């Protein structure tokens, strides 16, 4: 996980991973006879770590605005090692079929975890396309922002964009008449 996050998937060769784990190449091959087996085990571990961090971060302090907490907590999670490593694997999966096939179940499980109670403030605990759009908008804008290489005035720009995400989520979550952000 650390090597995927720090040096990237392709640089993190099996030999480098064995060295970092203080294992001989033979011992590593015993446990992970193929790159595919290693990647599968790494994805399972990274996924479990992401879910544990997600679950821990999802509990807001009483009296704190739940939507603001959910957005701020997810933003902070995106800089945590398991999230950085997973983002690296998602980038690799765009062109690597083996990684894409093994990553798919973890992506789907993480998507389902977001529908549950912990981060329901992003979509006021509900189903349907409007509330799914609220979750997706917040999640994917924050993930894109975390991966963006803002070359100037990063802090102010991030603050402004997170404020826009907050307003958009609140608009999509609002009950009653459809808002301009939601075309029917």
CORGICOR-V953309 format. One record per helix or strand of 3 or more residues. SS is the DSSP state (helix for helix, strand for strand). FROM is the first residue (numbers start at 1). LEN is the number of residues. If there is no record, write none. Layout:
ss: [SS SS]
from: [FROM FROM]
len: [LEN LEN]
This chain:
ss: [helix helix helix helix helix helix helix helix helix helix]
from: [2 14 25 35 66 81 97 120 129 154]
len: [5 7 7 23 12 13 19 3 19 20]
